[in-house]
Structures are given as C-alpha cells and as structure tokens.
Amino acid sequence: MLVRILILLLLGTALLWQQDGPAWLAEIPAWQLWAALVAFALWTAWRLYRQLRAALRDMND
C-alpha cells in the first residue's frame, strides 16, 4: 500500500513540475499524466475497498 501511495505522490508531483521540471518531463503530454494518475488512483481505491470489505467480512465471522 505504501508503494501505491508513493507512486500517486510521484505522479502528482510530475503534474505540478511538468512545466518547470526537466526536459524529458515537459515532453510528456499533460493528459497522459492525468490519465495515469486517475487510473492508478481508481485502482488503488478499488484495492483499498476490497481490503476493507475482506477485513469486515473476516471480523464478522
């Protein structure tokens, strides 16, 4: 889970520093960074939801 959060922070930072950052980062279109951030955030939220549901199910057993 910690790795997923760090990747989300990295993608968010890349979006913020795209214009002022290194040249290779400026070459990546902003929509691709946004798409990666949103897709990864949705995947992380889904995994977190599944873990929470499993924990609640185990607690009720």
C-alpha positions as CSV (number, residue, x, y, z in Angstrom):
1,M,0.0,0.0,0.0
2,L,2.9,2.4,0.8
3,V,4.3,1.9,-2.7
4,R,1.0,2.7,-4.3
5,I,0.7,6.0,-2.3
6,L,4.3,6.9,-3.2
7,I,3.5,6.3,-6.9
8,L,0.5,8.5,-6.6
9,L,2.6,11.2,-5.0
10,L,5.2,10.9,-7.7
11,L,2.5,11.2,-10.5
12,G,1.0,14.3,-8.7
13,T,4.4,15.8,-8.4
14,A,5.1,15.2,-12.1
15,L,2.0,17.1,-13.0
16,L,2.9,20.0,-10.8
17,W,6.5,20.2,-12.0
18,Q,5.8,19.4,-15.7
19,Q,6.5,23.0,-16.9
20,D,9.4,23.8,-14.6
21,G,10.9,20.4,-14.4
22,P,13.4,18.6,-16.6
23,A,13.0,18.5,-20.4
24,W,12.0,14.8,-20.5
25,L,9.1,15.6,-18.2
26,A,8.0,18.5,-20.3
27,E,7.8,16.2,-23.4
28,I,5.1,14.1,-21.7
29,P,1.6,15.4,-22.6
30,A,-0.4,16.5,-19.5
31,W,-3.4,14.4,-20.5
32,Q,-1.2,11.3,-20.2
33,L,0.0,12.2,-16.8
34,W,-3.6,12.9,-15.7
35,A,-4.8,9.6,-17.2
36,A,-2.1,7.7,-15.4
37,L,-2.9,9.5,-12.1
38,V,-6.6,8.9,-12.4
39,A,-6.3,5.3,-13.5
40,F,-3.8,4.5,-10.7
41,A,-5.9,6.3,-8.1
42,L,-9.0,4.4,-9.1
43,W,-7.1,1.1,-9.0
44,T,-5.7,2.0,-5.6
45,A,-9.1,3.0,-4.3
46,W,-10.6,-0.3,-5.6
47,R,-7.9,-2.4,-3.9
48,L,-8.4,-0.4,-0.6
49,Y,-12.1,-1.0,-0.8
50,R,-11.6,-4.7,-1.4
51,Q,-9.2,-5.0,1.5
52,L,-11.7,-3.1,3.8
53,R,-14.6,-5.4,2.7
54,A,-12.4,-8.5,3.3
55,A,-11.4,-7.2,6.8
56,L,-15.0,-6.5,7.7
57,R,-16.1,-9.9,6.4
58,D,-13.4,-11.6,8.5
59,M,-14.3,-9.6,11.5
60,N,-18.0,-10.8,11.3
61,D,-17.0,-14.5,11.0
